[in-house]
Amino acid sequence: AIALQRLVQLEFARYHHSCGILVDLYYAVMGEPLPPPSPPPERLDVMAPLDPATLPPPAKGEPPPSTDPPPVRAWVEPVVDAEGHQTAPGYWTYPMHGPLFDKARGLVKKFDAPPGAAPKEPADPKAKGAAKDKKGTAAEPEEVKKPTHPAFNELQQALLTASVQYEERLHCLQCWSQRELEQLSSSSGKIWSNLQDFVTLRFEAETAAVRELTSMIKDQVEAEGRFECDVTLDMTKLVHHPNTLLYEPIVPEVPPVCEAPTATRLMIPKLYELLDGITAAAEGSLFVPVASVVALLNQTAGVCEVLGTTAEAFVAELTPPGGAQVDGAELLLHLGLARMDAWPVDETYRVRFQEWLQKLGAGNAYPDFWMDEATFMDLPLFTPEMEHAELEAQKVMPGKPFPRTAELRRWLFKAFQAFPVASATWERTKLQRRWDRAVYPAPPPPPPPEESSRVVPLDWDEDSQEDDHTEPSSPNKSARQEGPDAGLYTIDEDDSGLGVSLRRVLGYLCAACSDPLAGMRLSMAVMAKNPDSAVPVEEFYDIVHHMGVRPAIPDDPIGCPAFDPILRFAATRSDKGLDVATFAGGVEGARWMAKFGHRFATRVRQPTTPKTDAGGSAGPH
């Protein structure tokens, strides 16, 4: 209703200003002075309270008339006859609609007199000497007629046209507003019906939510329980807030993952204890004194019982003949894998490791592949049957089974890291350098002259002088550097900090055989890149001498290395390759096997199930 009244006001304002513009225009054309501005029209407002002064006085005994404006709409009740039948339906009326447009039509501008015309004044019949006609009536004074300007007639025509247009726009606006009001009344009736349905449904939903809350409270009271989380009644829903706890939650006690003790295995904490003790006894060396190892094994409870032998006998099997030191990595490996069916390895290890490297995308790196701890944890060191058996053995403990094979891999990685060895290329090059120093010793440096009598040549450069670590020169050095074996003398940075190499793991595992020749054959079958044919001399040399696997054997007392260097070893061998039978069948190979064959033979592994004597008692073996 307010918007409709505002539209009518705008239409009237448009009409009123159009008339003012037309009057000013035509008066200017007629050359007449502009008429004075017309007073502002009365405000077109039928929704304002009525002025009591404009209302008729009330009749005697009646209340004064109301000053409220007419309502926007009113309902006319249906007409019902005496018999109760409806003769006319009810309908909505709009009391403010008609008066609004009637008042707007009453503000149409009236026509003015032409400019210059004297206003007609009525004659005073009581005036003396007033002229009378023959019948005795007062005679009208004669008017002085002035010719009307043609433009004035055009002005009247223009004003009439503006009034007609104003009436037409009011009529269109009245018809349009009537339709909109009727449509609004119809839609409001539908909305009111929908609101009634909404109120009914909301009442039922709120009642159901309250009923549910009441039932929940009743159940808690009967069960003598309590609400664990916050529950709120949000209008028509019973909302549970599981993250808003009313009491501190009871955390279930999770049993720790513990390793099941067994009489045939050293437990992981015990292995870490032995690792710390053996590393401390080594004092930074790759070898551990035998006396320190025997004392440590005797002092650690339960070790000899699991090994099934005495500490002296166990260490003696790992010690070279007449040696007083034992390889630290080999000692830890035998302690960790003692009495396990996964050791010694067989030729199937080669296929498993090569398939594993192919999945990693490093199949060409076999066996010189360096592994960090995360890669070492995925190493297929144990067969699936072995891992399943270990997992079943750990299920005797409550809670989650202890992953012993995974923790054993982690311990083996730390054991190899505690006694690092460089790659085969690095070890082979160091051996060649030691051999060159032994064969071509450097002359002793001249004694330094006294400070007072020292004469320094002009071309003397102290930084260019060789120290004790400089490689000694030899007659054949330059020739070998320029030949195909020049790479043997190129020593890069030590690569033992890269992790643990697969060659080293395989080298130790393949050596756990009772026969040195069988251990050498197994090493060739597993570690050689093409074991089906003759192994190249350089590759055969690395496998036989455990380059990149074991620490180097100390030199002789005169400073000569225990092994021949690769150049001397290859000089007496065929370029087509070697095999184990050819190497061990020769005089030099037999001498080598007699001296160093113990590195491929280890007999400390015990059976998984102890044997039983005639009396029925089980003893360690």
C-alpha positions as CSV (number, residue, x, y, z in Angstrom):
1,A,0.0,0.0,0.0
2,I,2.8,2.4,0.8
3,A,4.5,1.6,-2.5
4,L,1.2,2.2,-4.4
5,Q,0.7,5.5,-2.8
6,R,4.2,6.5,-3.6
7,L,3.7,5.6,-7.3
8,V,0.6,7.8,-7.4
9,Q,2.5,10.7,-5.7
10,L,5.2,10.4,-8.4
11,E,2.6,10.4,-11.2
12,F,1.0,13.6,-9.8
13,A,4.3,15.3,-9.3
14,R,5.2,14.5,-12.9
15,Y,1.9,15.9,-14.1
16,H,2.1,19.0,-11.9
17,H,5.7,19.9,-13.1
18,S,4.7,19.3,-16.8
19,C,1.9,21.8,-16.5
20,G,4.2,24.4,-14.9
21,I,6.7,23.9,-17.8
22,L,3.9,24.3,-20.4
23,V,2.6,27.5,-18.9
24,D,6.0,29.1,-18.7
25,L,6.8,28.1,-22.2
26,Y,3.6,29.5,-23.8
27,Y,3.6,32.7,-21.8
28,A,7.1,33.3,-23.1
29,V,5.8,32.7,-26.6
30,M,2.9,35.1,-26.1
31,G,5.3,37.8,-24.7
32,E,3.4,38.0,-21.5
33,P,5.1,38.1,-18.1
34,L,5.3,34.8,-16.4
35,P,2.5,34.1,-14.0
36,P,3.3,33.8,-10.4
37,P,4.3,30.3,-9.3
38,S,1.4,28.2,-8.2
39,P,1.3,27.1,-4.6
40,P,2.5,23.6,-3.9
41,P,-0.3,21.1,-4.2
42,E,-1.8,19.4,-1.2
43,R,0.1,16.3,-0.1
44,L,-1.4,13.1,-1.5
45,D,-1.6,10.9,1.5
46,V,-4.6,8.8,2.4
47,M,-2.8,6.7,5.0
48,A,-2.1,9.5,7.4
49,P,-4.3,10.0,10.4
50,L,-7.3,12.2,9.7
51,D,-7.5,15.8,11.0
52,P,-10.3,16.0,13.7
53,A,-11.2,19.5,12.5
54,T,-12.1,18.2,9.1
55,L,-14.4,15.5,10.5
56,P,-18.2,16.2,10.9
57,P,-19.3,16.6,14.4
58,P,-20.7,13.5,16.0
59,A,-24.4,13.2,16.6
60,K,-25.8,13.4,20.1
61,G,-25.1,10.4,22.2
62,E,-22.6,9.0,19.7
63,P,-18.8,8.6,20.1
64,P,-16.6,11.0,18.1
65,P,-15.5,9.7,14.7
66,S,-12.2,7.8,14.5
67,T,-9.2,9.6,13.1
68,D,-7.6,6.4,11.9
69,P,-6.9,6.1,8.1
70,P,-8.9,3.6,6.2
71,P,-7.5,0.1,6.3
72,V,-5.6,-1.4,3.5
73,R,-8.0,-4.2,3.0
74,A,-11.2,-5.5,4.7
75,W,-13.1,-8.7,4.6
76,V,-16.7,-8.7,3.5
77,E,-18.5,-11.6,5.0
78,P,-20.5,-13.8,2.7
79,V,-24.3,-13.2,2.4
80,V,-26.4,-15.9,4.0
81,D,-30.2,-16.1,3.6
82,A,-32.6,-17.0,6.3
83,E,-32.3,-20.7,5.6
84,G,-28.6,-20.6,6.1
85,H,-27.6,-20.9,2.4
86,Q,-24.8,-18.7,1.2
87,T,-26.1,-16.5,-1.6
88,A,-22.9,-14.5,-2.1
89,P,-19.3,-15.5,-1.2
90,G,-17.1,-13.4,1.0
91,Y,-14.4,-11.3,-0.6
92,W,-11.7,-8.8,0.2
93,T,-12.1,-5.1,-0.3
94,Y,-9.5,-2.3,-0.3
95,P,-10.9,0.8,1.4
96,M,-7.8,2.9,0.8
97,H,-7.6,2.0,-2.9
98,G,-10.5,4.0,-4.3
99,P,-10.0,7.2,-2.2
100,L,-6.4,7.3,-3.2
101,F,-7.1,7.5,-6.9
102,D,-10.2,9.8,-6.4
103,K,-8.1,12.3,-4.5
104,A,-5.4,12.1,-7.2
105,R,-8.0,12.8,-9.9
106,G,-9.3,15.8,-7.9
107,L,-6.0,17.5,-8.2
108,V,-6.2,18.1,-12.0
109,K,-5.2,21.6,-13.0
110,K,-8.1,24.0,-13.9
111,F,-8.0,26.3,-16.9
112,D,-6.8,29.9,-16.3
113,A,-8.2,33.0,-17.9
114,P,-6.3,34.5,-20.9
115,P,-3.6,37.0,-20.0
116,G,-4.9,40.6,-19.9
117,A,-8.6,39.8,-19.3
118,A,-10.1,41.6,-16.4
119,P,-11.7,39.4,-13.9
120,K,-15.6,39.4,-13.9
121,E,-16.9,41.1,-10.8
122,P,-20.6,40.7,-9.8
123,A,-22.7,43.9,-9.8
124,D,-23.9,45.3,-6.5
125,P,-27.7,45.7,-6.8
126,K,-27.9,48.0,-3.8
127,A,-25.6,50.5,-5.3
128,K,-27.3,53.9,-6.0
129,G,-27.6,55.0,-9.5
130,A,-27.1,51.6,-10.8
131,A,-28.3,51.3,-14.3
132,K,-31.4,49.3,-14.9
133,D,-32.9,47.8,-18.0
134,K,-36.4,48.3,-19.1
135,K,-37.7,45.5,-16.9
136,G,-36.2,47.1,-13.9
137,T,-33.1,44.8,-13.5
138,A,-29.7,46.2,-13.1
139,A,-27.8,46.4,-16.4
140,E,-24.4,44.6,-16.6
141,P,-21.4,46.8,-17.4
142,E,-19.9,46.4,-20.7
143,E,-16.7,44.3,-20.8
144,V,-13.7,45.5,-22.6
145,K,-12.8,42.5,-24.8
146,K,-9.1,42.0,-25.7
147,P,-8.2,39.7,-28.5
148,T,-7.0,36.3,-27.3
149,H,-3.5,35.3,-28.4
150,P,-3.5,32.1,-30.6
151,A,-0.8,30.6,-28.4
152,F,-3.2,30.7,-25.4
153,N,-5.5,28.3,-27.2
154,E,-2.6,26.0,-27.9
155,L,-1.7,26.2,-24.2
156,Q,-5.2,25.1,-23.2
157,Q,-4.9,22.3,-25.6
158,A,-1.6,21.2,-24.2
159,L,-2.8,21.3,-20.7
160,L,-5.8,19.3,-21.7
161,T,-3.6,16.7,-23.3
162,A,-1.4,16.5,-20.2
163,S,-4.6,16.0,-18.1
164,V,-5.8,13.3,-20.3
165,Q,-2.5,11.5,-20.2
166,Y,-2.5,11.9,-16.4
167,E,-5.9,10.3,-16.2
168,E,-4.9,7.4,-18.5
169,R,-1.8,6.7,-16.3
170,L,-3.9,6.8,-13.2
171,H,-6.3,4.4,-14.7
172,C,-3.6,1.9,-15.7
173,L,-2.0,2.2,-12.3
174,Q,-5.4,1.6,-10.6
175,C,-6.1,-1.5,-12.7
176,W,-2.7,-2.9,-12.2
177,S,-2.7,-2.3,-8.4
178,Q,-6.1,-3.8,-8.1
179,R,-4.9,-7.0,-9.8
180,E,-1.7,-7.1,-7.6
181,L,-3.7,-6.6,-4.4
182,E,-6.1,-9.4,-5.3
183,Q,-3.1,-11.7,-6.2
184,L,-1.4,-10.7,-3.0
185,S,-4.5,-11.5,-1.0
186,S,-4.8,-14.9,-2.7
187,S,-1.1,-15.8,-2.1
188,S,-1.3,-14.6,1.5
189,G,-4.1,-16.9,2.0
190,K,-2.0,-19.8,0.8
191,I,0.9,-18.7,2.9
192,W,-1.3,-18.5,5.9
193,S,-2.5,-22.0,5.3
194,N,1.1,-23.2,4.9
195,L,2.0,-21.4,8.1
196,Q,-0.8,-23.2,9.9
197,D,0.6,-26.5,8.7
198,F,4.1,-25.5,9.7
199,V,3.0,-24.6,13.2
200,T,1.2,-27.9,13.5
201,L,4.2,-29.9,12.3
202,R,6.6,-27.9,14.5
203,F,4.5,-28.5,17.5
204,E,4.5,-32.2,16.8
205,A,8.3,-32.3,16.3
206,E,9.0,-30.3,19.4
207,T,6.7,-32.6,21.4
208,A,8.5,-35.7,20.0
209,A,11.9,-34.2,20.9
210,V,10.8,-33.5,24.4
211,R,9.3,-37.0,24.6
212,E,12.6,-38.5,23.5
213,L,14.6,-36.4,26.0
214,T,12.2,-37.5,28.8
215,S,12.6,-41.2,27.8
216,M,16.4,-40.8,27.8
217,I,16.4,-39.3,31.2
218,K,14.1,-42.0,32.5
219,D,16.4,-44.7,31.1
220,Q,19.5,-43.1,32.7
221,V,17.7,-42.9,36.1
222,E,16.5,-46.5,35.9
223,A,19.9,-47.8,34.9
224,E,21.6,-45.6,37.5
225,G,23.9,-44.4,34.7
226,R,25.0,-41.0,33.6
227,F,25.3,-38.9,30.4
228,E,28.7,-39.2,29.0
229,C,28.4,-36.3,26.6
230,D,26.5,-33.1,26.3
231,V,22.9,-33.3,25.1
232,T,20.8,-30.2,24.1
233,L,17.3,-29.7,23.0
234,D,17.6,-27.5,19.9
235,M,14.0,-26.5,19.0
236,T,12.8,-29.6,17.3
237,K,15.9,-31.8,17.6
238,L,17.6,-33.6,20.4
239,V,21.3,-32.9,19.6
240,H,24.1,-35.1,20.9
241,H,27.6,-33.5,21.2
242,P,30.1,-36.4,21.3
243,N,33.1,-34.0,21.5
244,T,31.8,-32.2,24.6
245,L,32.3,-34.7,27.3
246,L,30.8,-34.2,30.7
247,Y,33.3,-36.5,32.5
248,E,36.9,-37.3,31.8
249,P,37.0,-40.3,29.5
250,I,38.3,-43.6,30.7
251,V,41.3,-44.5,28.6
252,P,41.5,-48.3,28.0
253,E,44.8,-49.7,29.1
254,V,46.7,-51.0,26.1
255,P,49.2,-53.7,27.1
256,P,52.7,-53.0,25.9
257,V,54.1,-54.9,23.0
258,C,56.6,-57.3,24.7
259,E,58.7,-60.0,23.2
260,A,57.9,-63.5,24.2
261,P,60.9,-65.1,25.9
262,T,62.3,-68.3,24.3
263,A,65.1,-70.7,25.1
264,T,66.4,-70.7,21.5
265,R,66.6,-67.0,20.8
266,L,68.4,-64.0,22.2
267,M,65.8,-61.4,23.0
268,I,66.1,-58.0,21.2
269,P,66.9,-56.0,24.4
270,K,69.7,-58.5,25.1
271,L,71.0,-58.1,21.6
272,Y,71.2,-54.3,22.0
273,E,73.0,-54.8,25.3
274,L,75.6,-57.1,23.6
275,L,75.9,-54.5,20.7
276,D,76.8,-51.7,23.1
277,G,79.3,-53.9,25.0
278,I,81.1,-55.2,21.9
279,T,81.2,-51.8,20.3
280,A,82.7,-50.3,23.4
281,A,85.3,-53.2,23.6
282,A,86.3,-52.6,20.0
283,E,87.4,-49.0,20.8
284,G,86.8,-47.8,17.3
285,S,88.4,-50.8,15.6
286,L,86.8,-53.3,13.3
287,F,88.2,-56.2,15.4
288,V,87.3,-57.0,19.0
289,P,89.8,-58.7,21.5
290,V,88.8,-62.3,22.1
291,A,89.3,-61.9,25.9
292,S,86.9,-59.0,26.0
293,V,84.2,-60.9,24.1
294,V,84.5,-64.0,26.2
295,A,84.2,-61.9,29.4
296,L,81.2,-60.0,28.1
297,L,79.4,-63.2,27.0
298,N,80.0,-64.8,30.4
299,Q,78.8,-61.8,32.3
300,T,75.6,-61.4,30.3
301,A,73.0,-63.7,31.7
302,G,71.3,-66.3,29.5
303,V,73.6,-65.9,26.4
304,C,75.5,-69.2,26.8
305,E,72.3,-71.1,27.5
306,V,70.8,-69.8,24.2
307,L,74.0,-70.5,22.2
308,G,74.1,-74.0,23.5
309,T,77.9,-73.9,24.1
310,T,80.5,-72.0,26.2
311,A,81.6,-68.5,25.4
312,E,85.2,-69.7,24.7
313,A,84.0,-72.4,22.2
314,F,81.7,-69.9,20.5
315,V,84.3,-67.2,20.0
316,A,87.0,-69.8,19.0
317,E,84.9,-70.9,15.9
318,L,84.9,-67.2,14.7
319,T,88.5,-66.5,15.4
320,P,91.2,-67.1,12.7
321,P,93.9,-69.7,13.6
322,G,96.3,-68.2,16.1
323,G,94.4,-64.9,16.2
324,A,93.7,-62.9,19.3
325,Q,90.9,-60.8,17.7
326,V,87.6,-61.5,16.1
327,D,85.6,-59.6,13.4
328,G,83.1,-57.5,15.3
329,A,80.4,-57.6,12.5
330,E,80.7,-61.3,12.1
331,L,80.4,-61.8,15.9
332,L,77.3,-59.7,16.1
333,L,75.7,-61.5,13.1
334,H,76.2,-64.9,14.7
335,L,74.8,-63.7,17.9
336,G,71.7,-62.3,16.3
337,L,71.0,-65.2,13.9
338,A,72.0,-68.0,16.3
339,R,69.9,-71.1,16.0
340,M,67.6,-69.7,13.3
341,D,66.4,-71.7,10.3
342,A,66.9,-68.6,8.0
343,W,70.7,-69.1,8.1
344,P,72.8,-70.3,6.2
345,V,71.4,-69.0,2.9
346,D,71.0,-70.9,-0.3
347,E,71.0,-70.0,-4.0
348,T,67.4,-68.8,-3.8
349,Y,68.6,-65.7,-2.1
350,R,70.0,-64.4,-5.3
351,V,66.6,-64.5,-7.0
352,R,64.8,-62.9,-4.0
353,F,67.3,-60.1,-3.7
354,Q,67.4,-59.4,-7.5
355,E,63.5,-59.2,-7.6
356,W,63.6,-56.9,-4.6
357,L,66.1,-54.6,-6.4
358,Q,64.0,-54.6,-9.5
359,K,61.0,-53.3,-7.5
360,L,63.3,-50.5,-6.2
361,G,64.4,-49.7,-9.7
362,A,68.1,-50.6,-8.9
363,G,68.4,-54.0,-10.4
364,N,71.7,-53.1,-12.2
365,A,73.3,-52.2,-8.8
366,Y,73.4,-55.8,-7.6
367,P,75.2,-56.6,-5.3
368,D,76.9,-53.2,-4.8
369,F,73.7,-51.5,-3.5
370,W,73.9,-49.2,-0.5
371,M,70.9,-49.2,1.9
372,D,69.8,-46.8,4.6
373,E,67.7,-48.0,7.5
374,A,64.4,-47.7,5.8
375,T,65.5,-49.7,2.8
376,F,67.2,-52.3,5.0
377,M,63.9,-52.8,6.8
378,D,62.4,-54.0,3.5
379,L,65.2,-56.4,2.8
380,P,63.9,-59.9,2.2
381,L,66.3,-61.4,4.7
382,F,63.9,-64.0,6.0
383,T,61.6,-66.2,4.1
384,P,57.8,-65.8,4.5
385,E,57.6,-69.1,6.4
386,M,60.2,-67.9,8.8
387,E,58.4,-64.6,9.5
388,H,55.1,-66.4,10.0
389,A,56.7,-68.9,12.4
390,E,58.3,-66.0,14.4
391,L,54.9,-64.2,14.5
392,E,53.1,-67.2,15.7
393,A,55.7,-67.7,18.5
394,Q,55.0,-64.2,19.7
395,K,51.3,-64.6,20.1
396,V,51.7,-66.2,23.5
397,M,52.1,-62.7,25.0
398,P,48.9,-60.6,25.6
399,G,48.2,-57.8,23.3
400,K,49.7,-57.2,19.9
401,P,52.3,-59.7,18.7
402,F,55.9,-58.4,18.9
403,P,57.4,-57.9,15.4
404,R,60.6,-59.7,16.1
405,T,61.8,-60.1,12.6
406,A,61.4,-56.4,11.9
407,E,63.2,-55.4,15.1
408,L,65.9,-58.0,14.3
409,R,66.4,-56.3,10.9
410,R,66.8,-53.0,12.6
411,W,69.3,-54.4,15.0
412,L,71.3,-56.0,12.2
413,F,71.5,-52.7,10.4
414,K,72.9,-51.0,13.6
415,A,75.3,-53.9,14.0
416,F,76.7,-53.4,10.5
417,Q,76.8,-49.6,11.0
418,A,78.8,-50.1,14.2
419,F,81.6,-51.7,12.2
420,P,81.6,-50.0,8.8
421,V,83.6,-51.2,5.8
422,A,84.1,-49.2,2.5
423,S,83.1,-50.5,-0.9
424,A,85.0,-53.1,-2.9
425,T,86.6,-50.5,-5.2
426,W,87.8,-48.5,-2.2
427,E,89.3,-51.5,-0.4
428,R,90.9,-52.9,-3.6
429,T,92.6,-49.5,-4.2
430,K,93.9,-49.2,-0.7
431,L,95.4,-52.7,-1.0
432,Q,97.1,-51.7,-4.2
433,R,98.6,-48.6,-2.6
434,R,99.9,-50.5,0.4
435,W,101.5,-53.0,-1.9
436,D,103.2,-50.2,-3.9
437,R,104.5,-48.7,-0.7
438,A,105.9,-52.1,0.4
439,V,107.5,-52.9,-3.0
440,Y,108.7,-49.3,-3.8
441,P,109.5,-47.8,-0.4
442,A,110.1,-44.0,-0.4
443,P,113.7,-42.9,0.5
444,P,114.0,-41.3,3.9
445,P,113.8,-37.5,3.9
446,P,117.1,-35.6,4.4
447,P,117.6,-34.2,7.9
448,P,116.5,-30.5,8.1
449,P,119.4,-28.1,8.2
450,E,120.0,-25.8,11.1
451,E,118.1,-22.5,11.0
452,S,121.3,-20.4,10.9
453,S,122.9,-22.4,8.0
454,R,119.7,-23.2,6.1
455,V,119.7,-21.9,2.5
456,V,116.3,-21.8,0.9
457,P,116.3,-22.1,-2.9
458,L,114.3,-19.6,-4.9
459,D,112.0,-22.3,-6.3
460,W,111.4,-23.9,-2.8
461,D,107.7,-24.5,-1.9
462,E,107.0,-26.1,1.4
463,D,103.3,-26.9,0.4
464,S,104.4,-28.9,-2.6
465,Q,106.6,-31.3,-0.6
466,E,105.2,-34.8,0.0
467,D,104.4,-35.9,3.5
468,D,104.2,-39.4,5.0
469,H,100.7,-39.8,3.5
470,T,101.7,-39.1,-0.1
471,E,101.6,-42.1,-2.4
472,P,105.2,-43.3,-3.1
473,S,106.4,-43.1,-6.6
474,S,107.2,-46.3,-8.5
475,P,108.8,-47.0,-11.9
476,N,105.6,-48.5,-13.3
477,K,103.2,-46.1,-11.8
478,S,102.9,-43.7,-14.7
479,A,102.6,-46.5,-17.1
480,R,99.7,-48.1,-15.1
481,Q,98.0,-44.8,-14.7
482,E,97.9,-44.4,-18.5
483,G,96.7,-48.0,-19.1
484,P,93.3,-49.5,-18.8
485,D,93.8,-50.0,-15.0
486,A,94.3,-46.4,-14.3
487,G,91.1,-46.3,-12.2
488,L,92.6,-48.6,-9.6
489,Y,94.7,-45.7,-8.5
490,T,91.9,-43.2,-8.2
491,I,90.8,-42.9,-4.6
492,D,87.7,-40.9,-4.0
493,E,86.1,-40.0,-0.7
494,D,85.4,-42.9,1.6
495,D,81.9,-44.2,0.9
496,S,81.4,-46.2,4.1
497,G,79.0,-43.5,5.5
498,L,76.4,-44.3,2.8
499,G,74.9,-47.0,4.9
500,V,75.2,-50.8,4.6
501,S,75.9,-52.4,1.2
502,L,74.1,-55.5,0.0
503,R,77.4,-57.1,-0.9
504,R,78.5,-57.0,2.7
505,V,75.3,-58.7,4.0
506,L,75.5,-61.4,1.4
507,G,79.2,-61.9,2.0
508,Y,78.7,-62.7,5.6
509,L,75.6,-64.8,5.1
510,C,77.1,-67.0,2.4
511,A,80.2,-67.8,4.6
512,A,78.2,-69.6,7.2
513,C,79.1,-73.1,5.9
514,S,80.9,-76.0,7.4
515,D,83.2,-76.5,4.3
516,P,85.3,-73.6,3.0
517,L,84.9,-74.8,-0.6
518,A,81.1,-75.0,-0.2
519,G,81.1,-71.5,1.2
520,M,83.1,-70.2,-1.7
521,R,80.8,-71.9,-4.2
522,L,77.7,-70.4,-2.5
523,S,79.3,-67.0,-2.5
524,M,80.0,-67.2,-6.2
525,A,76.4,-68.5,-6.9
526,V,74.8,-65.7,-4.9
527,M,77.0,-62.7,-5.4
528,A,78.3,-63.1,-9.0
529,K,76.4,-61.1,-11.6
530,N,76.4,-64.1,-14.0
531,P,77.2,-67.3,-12.0
532,D,76.2,-69.6,-14.9
533,S,79.4,-68.8,-16.8
534,A,83.0,-68.0,-15.9
535,V,83.2,-65.1,-13.4
536,P,85.4,-62.2,-14.6
537,V,88.8,-61.9,-12.9
538,E,88.0,-58.6,-11.2
539,E,84.7,-59.8,-9.9
540,F,86.1,-63.1,-8.8
541,Y,88.9,-61.3,-7.0
542,D,86.4,-59.1,-5.0
543,I,84.3,-62.2,-4.0
544,V,87.2,-64.4,-3.0
545,H,89.0,-61.7,-1.0
546,H,85.8,-60.3,0.6
547,M,86.5,-56.8,-0.7
548,G,83.8,-54.5,0.7
549,V,82.6,-57.3,3.1
550,R,85.2,-57.9,5.8
551,P,87.8,-55.6,7.3
552,A,91.3,-55.9,5.7
553,I,93.7,-58.4,7.2
554,P,96.7,-56.6,8.9
555,D,99.9,-56.5,6.9
556,D,102.9,-58.7,7.6
557,P,105.5,-57.5,10.1
558,I,107.6,-56.4,7.2
559,G,104.7,-54.3,5.8
560,C,103.7,-56.5,2.9
561,P,99.8,-57.0,2.5
562,A,98.4,-60.4,3.2
563,F,96.7,-60.5,-0.2
564,D,98.1,-60.0,-3.7
565,P,96.8,-56.8,-5.3
566,I,94.4,-57.0,-8.2
567,L,97.1,-56.3,-10.9
568,R,99.3,-59.1,-9.7
569,F,96.3,-61.5,-9.2
570,A,95.0,-60.7,-12.7
571,A,98.4,-61.0,-14.4
572,T,98.6,-64.8,-13.8
573,R,94.9,-65.5,-14.6
574,S,93.0,-65.9,-17.9
575,D,91.0,-62.9,-19.2
576,K,88.1,-65.3,-19.9
577,G,87.2,-65.6,-16.3
578,L,87.6,-68.0,-13.4
579,D,85.5,-70.6,-11.4
580,V,85.9,-72.0,-7.9
581,A,87.1,-75.5,-9.1
582,T,89.9,-74.0,-11.2
583,F,91.0,-71.6,-8.6
584,A,91.1,-74.2,-5.7
585,G,92.6,-76.9,-7.9
586,G,95.8,-74.9,-8.6
587,V,98.9,-74.9,-6.4
588,E,98.5,-71.2,-5.6
589,G,94.8,-71.5,-5.0
590,A,95.3,-74.5,-2.7
591,R,97.8,-72.5,-0.7
592,W,95.4,-69.6,-0.5
593,M,92.6,-71.9,0.7
594,A,94.8,-73.4,3.4
595,K,95.7,-69.9,4.7
596,F,92.4,-68.0,4.3
597,G,89.7,-70.6,3.7
598,H,88.5,-70.2,7.3
599,R,86.8,-67.0,6.2
600,F,84.3,-69.1,4.2
601,A,83.7,-71.7,7.0
602,T,81.7,-71.0,10.1
603,R,80.3,-73.9,12.2
604,V,78.7,-72.1,15.2
605,R,75.1,-72.5,14.1
606,Q,73.1,-74.8,16.3
607,P,70.0,-76.8,15.4
608,T,66.6,-75.2,16.3
609,T,65.4,-78.2,18.3
610,P,68.0,-79.5,20.9
611,K,68.8,-83.2,20.7
612,T,67.8,-85.7,23.4
613,D,70.2,-88.1,25.0
614,A,69.5,-91.7,25.9
615,G,68.3,-90.8,29.3
616,G,65.6,-88.5,27.8
617,S,67.2,-85.2,29.0
618,A,67.8,-82.4,26.5
619,G,71.2,-80.8,26.5
620,P,72.7,-78.0,24.6
621,H,74.5,-78.7,21.3
